[in-house]
């Protein structure tokens, strides 16, 4: 995964320079805006890469869980960066709508077409890296898909300008594309905020986990159940289980629950506290 991210960062960084230069040559706000958007995505990809490297670092005396949470911070930063960049693009596009300027349609089409290929290829690379199960990779994947969509819109605007001379199409397409990007960013921002607040990951149904634990043989009561995201791809669980009597097979009982939580719900870090009578104290929430 790290190799794919590094390749995507390199390809997109080179293209940003090319697109920005030709944006000024063609006097196209759509190209310049796309270059700015791509630059924010390069920074987002770089953050994703750094987070992926930090996430595999071993735990230490100070960071007892390691640095897995860096992936959550990177996903949150990517979402916020997309919002700010989209706002800047929309503002510039509105100015161009009020005061249309000549645009080099042919250059716009060629450069945007190249960008569509690079962004689409980067999305394909990240799509094969398990983006559906890792919010951080998913954020980078959405960045690249958004870039490909932006570039496609810019290609279309260049074609219309060549055929009709309607230069106002250039900023109009930028506004439409920004709207699409904002719609896709909302879910990413929501999930990243939830994980940063130790919410239950969306892929895990807490009620199903509770039902599974409470229906296990030897479990009389379940309380203090907590599930949270240690990173964008890993979840942790702590719970108190009340058993009616002490069992000579207590270790087997615990190990089987840990294994099944991993298999059924993808929870890899589980801490169980087994009590052998009803809860005699005020249990925390």
Secondary structure, 3 states (H helix, E strand, C coil): CHHHHHHHHHHHHHHHHHHHHHHHHHCCHHHHHHHHHHHHHHHHHHHHHHHHHHHCCCCCCCCCCCCCCHHHHHHHHHHHHHHHHHHHHHHHHHHHHHCCCCCCHHHHHHHHHHHHHHHHHHHHHHHCCCHHHCHHHHHHHHHHHHHHHHHHHHHHHHHHHHHHCCCHHHHHHHHHHHHHHHHHHHHHHHHHHHHHCCCCCCCCCHHHHHHHHHCCCCCCEEEEEEEEECCCCCEEEEEEEECCCCCCCHHHHHHHHHHHHHHHHCEEEEEEEEECCCCCCCCCC
